Amino acid sequence: APDWRRIDPGQGCTDSEAAAVVAALGGFHKAFSGHGKIDGDTWLPVLPFHEDKKGFVQDHYCVAFESVKDALSVVLSDLALETCEKLCEGYSEVVCQLARPPLTLLYGSFNLAHLRFSLTEFRPVVAAVDWRMVCRGRGAYDFASFLVSVGPPEVRRDMEAWLVINYLDAVGMTGGQKARLLFE
């Protein structure tokens, strides 16, 4: 068994670690997506929170967002801040979209804090720990959870485009713009 190491979420991960994560995540999602694989398994919840409480969560999100909006405006791009503002009204719609087929198996809280990496620098192996939030949903949920934890905003922005392409390739969604639109 390899020795494993944790990544400090405050520092972020390297390009090779991020590439290993999206390749593993895409392969995982691909293995469990498709008609009849996981979409009909009602014993697993859809999304890691109660979908029927989405209005309640939206209200709390708005209150929390308004309380930190000024601080976020310093660290987020204008587009990211605008997206956060739109979630005050559109959170429920986003939840509905993430709960619509095609569904796959989700880790549910996929971020650097829950990942371990092998000690090799080139093509590290990645493993996820603490599977308490496993559920069904759109793969974009896990991918977005990882993306926001990949590193500080400037690092994340530099990695974002090629991570999306690598994830879509790993999950089998090739086809450029059409695949990206289906994913988003």
Secondary structure, DSSP 8 states (H G I E B T S, - for coil): ---EEE--TTT---HHHHHHHHHHHHHHHHHH-STTTTTT-TTS-BSSS-GGGHHHHHHHHHHHHHHHHHHHHHHS-HHHHHHHHHHHHHHHHHHHHHTSSS-EEE-SS-SGGGEEEES-SSS--EEE---TT-EEE-HHHHHHHHHTTSSSHHHHHHHHHHHHHHHHHHHT--STHHHHHHH-
